[in-house]
């Protein structure tokens, strides 16, 4: 069967649908609910993993230790 023949059989069925009454239905709701539950589980897992992170930035090798104040600034009073 060619694609054009298949379309001629489908077109009359599409004309019978009332565009004001077409809804996603139960399948659409179930897909949306599954996506929502999946996102919620991913966020929960991310928060748990981020809570375990203990990050301290290591100083760059060869960098001088940070001095107090800014260089060239003098204390005037």
Secondary structure, 3 states (H helix, E strand, C coil): CCHHHHHHHHHHHHHCCCCCCCCCHHHHHHHHHHHHHHHHHHHHHHHHHHHHCCCCCCCCCCCCCCCCCCCCCCCCC
